């Protein structure tokens, strides 16, 4: 398998509904195709874009990235023009598709105009939207879509989806000839679940490093900001640590803090279970410093303070 200039997120992106790891609830909604307007919402990496692409395949389609083209002019200049034209297949008029990527980024004026367009062209156009935050979509727009959450909504669904992820990731590891045990595979999936994109990025990182086995030792390497996590756990020379943090993270403080918030507890649980009794105090400290971040004059200081505070907690 050649991986030059190719992302695992694209190499292993399913191109048929039956190949997507889906909850039965979602499969039942999409298996019959585009019978209505659909809006997929949920966290990053939960399959929204994959479902959108599969359902739009084979149709005359226009895609709008609403985080970039978000104003009312897009409705007037692109969407209305596309909707009002006729699309023919074998001499017969066919349904056209308008994909609204990241549609929670649209302006209120654009949403107001879109509402009328959806109704006017309901016989000839289907809309597929996806977004992270459904709460940013006005109720009148939501009511014109079948809104489908692409994440588990109860414990039973979480178990079903997790088991599906484990099976699928195991197949990918087999494909790239990376061995694993069932226990380590489940720990690996749990780190970023349900973000399949992050899981695939972690697999590609291990593949590039030449890993032939998914072990507990190289699980550490799959965490974002794992060098920061290692500094917290293992300490080392304070000056060298300071230089590393400044050189590597001074331009991405928010990302580093978010990684600490989302992943550090799992890092301890997975890689250093001897410190699991420290988890409550770590969570409290992370929450305190995350609250300071938005109003901080110097965010680098907040990151450094977070790291040093967690060091103290771990070593107490």
C-alpha positions in Angstrom: 0.0 0.0 0.0 1.5 3.3 -1.0 0.9 6.1 1.5 2.9 8.9 -0.2 1.0 12.1 0.0 -2.1 10.2 1.1 -4.0 10.5 4.4 -5.3 7.4 6.1 -8.5 9.4 6.7 -9.0 9.3 2.9 -7.5 5.9 2.1 -9.8 4.2 4.6 -12.9 6.5 4.1 -15.8 4.2 3.2 -17.6 4.8 -0.2 -20.7 2.8 0.5 -23.2 3.0 3.3 -22.8 -0.7 4.2 -19.0 -0.1 4.9 -19.6 2.8 7.3 -19.5 2.0 11.0 -23.0 3.2 11.8 -25.4 2.9 14.6 -28.6 1.0 13.6 -30.6 4.1 14.2 -28.6 6.1 11.6 -28.4 3.2 9.1 -32.2 2.9 9.1 -32.5 6.7 8.3 -30.0 6.7 5.4 -30.3 3.2 3.8 -33.1 4.3 1.5 -31.1 7.3 0.2 -32.3 10.9 -0.1 -36.0 10.7 0.6 -35.8 14.0 2.5 -33.5 16.8 3.5 -30.9 15.6 6.0 -28.8 17.3 8.6 -26.0 15.4 10.3 -24.6 16.8 13.5 -22.1 15.7 16.1 -18.5 16.0 17.2 -15.5 15.9 14.8 -14.7 12.6 13.2 -18.2 11.1 13.8 -18.8 10.3 10.1 -20.8 13.4 9.0 -18.7 14.1 5.9 -18.5 10.5 4.9 -22.3 10.1 5.0 -22.8 13.3 3.1 -20.4 12.3 0.3 -21.9 8.8 -0.1 -25.5 10.1 -0.2 -24.6 12.8 -2.7 -22.7 10.5 -5.1 -24.2 10.1 -8.5 -26.3 13.3 -8.3 -25.8 16.8 -9.8 -24.3 18.3 -6.7 -23.1 21.7 -5.5 -21.1 21.9 -2.3 -20.9 25.0 -0.1 -18.4 25.3 2.8 -20.5 27.5 5.1 -17.5 28.4 7.3 -16.0 30.2 4.3 -19.1 31.2 2.2 -21.5 32.0 4.9 -23.5 35.2 4.0 -26.7 35.9 2.2 -24.9 36.5 -1.1 -24.1 32.8 -1.3 -27.8 32.1 -1.3 -28.6 34.7 -4.0 -25.6 34.1 -6.2 -25.0 30.3 -6.0 -27.8 28.4 -4.3 -30.8 30.0 -6.1 -29.1 29.8 -9.5 -28.2 26.1 -9.0 -31.6 25.3 -7.7 -33.5 26.9 -10.5 -31.6 25.2 -13.3 -32.8 21.8 -14.7 -30.6 18.7 -14.3 -31.3 15.9 -16.8 -30.2 12.3 -16.7 -31.0 10.2 -19.8 -33.4 12.9 -20.9 -35.3 12.9 -17.6 -35.2 15.6 -14.9 -33.5 14.4 -11.8 -33.2 15.6 -8.2 -30.2 17.8 -7.5 -28.2 18.0 -4.3 -26.9 21.0 -2.4 -24.4 20.1 0.3 -24.0 22.6 3.2 -20.7 21.7 4.9 -20.3 23.2 8.4 -23.7 24.8 8.1 -23.6 26.1 11.7 -21.3 28.8 10.3 -24.0 30.5 8.2 -25.2 34.0 9.1 -28.7 34.7 10.3 -29.6 36.5 7.1 -28.4 33.5 5.1 -30.5 31.2 7.2 -33.6 33.4 6.7 -33.1 33.3 2.9 -32.3 29.6 2.8 -35.7 28.8 4.5 -37.6 30.2 1.5 -35.3 28.4 -1.0 -35.8 25.0 0.6 -39.5 25.4 0.3 -39.6 26.8 -3.2 -37.5 24.0 -4.8 -38.7 21.1 -2.6 -39.7 19.1 -5.7 -36.3 19.3 -7.4 -33.6 19.8 -4.8 -32.5 18.0 -1.7 -30.3 19.5 0.9 -27.7 17.7 3.0 -26.2 19.7 5.8 -23.6 18.8 8.4 -22.4 20.7 11.5 -20.8 20.3 14.9 -23.2 22.4 16.9 -26.9 21.9 16.1 -27.8 24.7 18.6 -26.5 27.2 16.1 -29.0 26.1 13.5 -32.3 28.1 13.8 -35.4 26.1 14.6 -37.2 27.0 11.4 -34.2 25.5 9.5 -34.1 22.4 11.7 -37.8 21.8 11.1 -37.1 21.5 7.3 -34.5 18.7 7.8 -34.4 15.3 9.3 -31.8 16.1 11.9 -29.7 13.1 12.8 -27.2 13.0 15.7 -24.1 11.1 14.6 -23.0 10.0 18.1 -24.3 7.6 20.7 -27.4 9.0 22.6 -27.4 6.3 25.3 -25.2 3.6 26.9 -26.4 0.9 24.6 -25.6 2.9 21.5 -22.2 3.7 22.9 -21.4 0.0 23.4 -22.6 -0.8 19.8 -20.6 2.0 18.2 -17.5 1.2 20.3 -17.6 -2.4 19.3 -18.0 -1.4 15.7 -15.0 0.9 15.9 -12.8 -1.8 17.5 -13.7 -4.3 14.7 -13.0 -1.7 11.9 -9.7 -0.4 13.4 -8.6 -4.0 13.9 -9.2 -4.6 10.2 -7.1 -1.6 9.3 -4.2 -2.7 11.6 -4.3 -6.1 10.0 -4.2 -4.4 6.5 -1.0 -2.5 7.4 0.4 -5.6 9.1 0.5 -4.1 12.6 -0.1 -6.7 15.3 -2.1 -6.1 18.5 -3.9 -7.7 21.4 -7.6 -7.2 22.0 -7.0 -5.4 25.3 -4.5 -2.9 23.8 -6.8 -2.4 20.7 -9.7 -1.4 22.9 -7.5 1.0 24.9 -6.3 2.5 21.7 -9.8 3.1 20.3 -11.0 4.5 23.6 -8.4 7.3 23.6 -10.1 9.2 20.8 -13.6 7.5 20.6 -15.8 8.5 18.9 -13.5 10.6 16.7 -12.6 8.2 13.9 -10.5 10.8 12.1 -8.2 11.2 15.1 -8.0 7.4 15.4 -6.9 7.1 11.8 -4.4 9.9 12.2 -2.9 8.0 15.1 -2.7 4.8 13.1 -0.9 6.7 10.3 1.5 8.2 12.8 2.4 4.7 14.1 2.7 3.4 10.5 5.1 6.2 9.5 7.2 5.5 12.6 7.5 1.9 11.4 5.6 0.3 14.3 4.9 -3.3 13.7 2.9 -3.8 16.9 0.3 -1.7 18.7 1.7 -2.0 22.2 1.1 -0.2 25.5 4.5 1.5 25.0 3.7 3.0 21.6 0.1 3.9 22.8 1.8 6.9 24.3 2.9 8.1 20.9 -0.7 8.3 19.7 -1.7 11.1 22.0 -1.6 14.7 20.7 1.0 16.7 22.7 2.5 13.5 24.1 5.8 15.3 24.7 4.0 17.7 27.1 2.4 14.7 28.8 5.8 13.1 29.2 7.2 16.3 30.7 4.4 16.3 33.3 5.0 12.7 34.2 8.7 12.4 34.0 9.9 16.0 34.8 13.4 16.5 33.5 15.5 19.6 33.3 13.2 22.6 33.8 15.1 24.8 31.4 15.1 22.3 28.6 11.4 21.7 29.2 10.7 25.4 29.1 12.6 25.8 25.8 10.7 22.9 24.2 7.3 24.2 25.2 8.1 27.7 24.0 9.5 26.5 20.7 6.8 23.9 19.9 3.6 25.3 21.4 3.8 29.1 21.7 1.8 29.4 18.5 -0.8 26.8 19.4 -1.6 27.3 23.0 -5.3 26.7 22.6 -4.7 23.4 20.9 -2.2 22.3 23.6 -4.6 23.2 26.4 -7.5 21.4 24.6 -5.4 18.3 24.3 -4.5 18.4 28.0 -8.2 18.8 28.8 -9.4 16.0 26.5 -6.6 13.5 26.7 -4.4 13.8 29.8 -6.7 11.7 32.0 -6.8 8.9 29.4 -3.0 9.2 29.0 -2.7 8.5 32.8 -5.2 5.7 32.7 -3.7 4.0 29.6 0.0 4.6 30.1 0.6 5.3 33.8 -2.2 3.6 35.8 -0.1 3.8 39.0 -1.1 7.5 39.1 -4.9 6.9 38.7 -5.5 8.2 42.2 -4.2 11.6 41.1 -6.9 11.9 38.4 -9.4 13.9 40.5 -6.9 16.6 41.5 -5.6 16.7 37.9 -9.1 17.3 36.6 -9.7 20.1 39.1 -6.4 21.8 38.1 -7.0 21.5 34.4 -10.5 23.0 34.8 -9.1 26.0 36.8 -6.5 26.8 34.2 -8.8 26.3 31.2 -11.2 28.8 32.8 -8.3 31.4 32.9 -7.3 30.9 29.3 -9.9 33.0 27.4 -9.0 36.2 29.4 -5.3 35.6 29.8 -2.9 38.4 28.6 -0.2 35.8 28.0 -1.6 32.4 27.2 1.9 30.8 27.2 2.0 31.4 31.0 -1.3 29.6 31.4 0.1 26.6 29.5 3.3 26.6 31.5 1.4 27.0 34.8 -0.9 24.1 33.9 2.0 21.8 33.1 3.9 22.7 36.3 0.8 22.3 38.4 0.1 18.9 37.0 3.8 17.9 37.6 3.3 18.9 41.3 0.1 16.8 41.6 1.7 13.7 40.0 4.8 13.8 42.2 3.0 14.6 45.5 
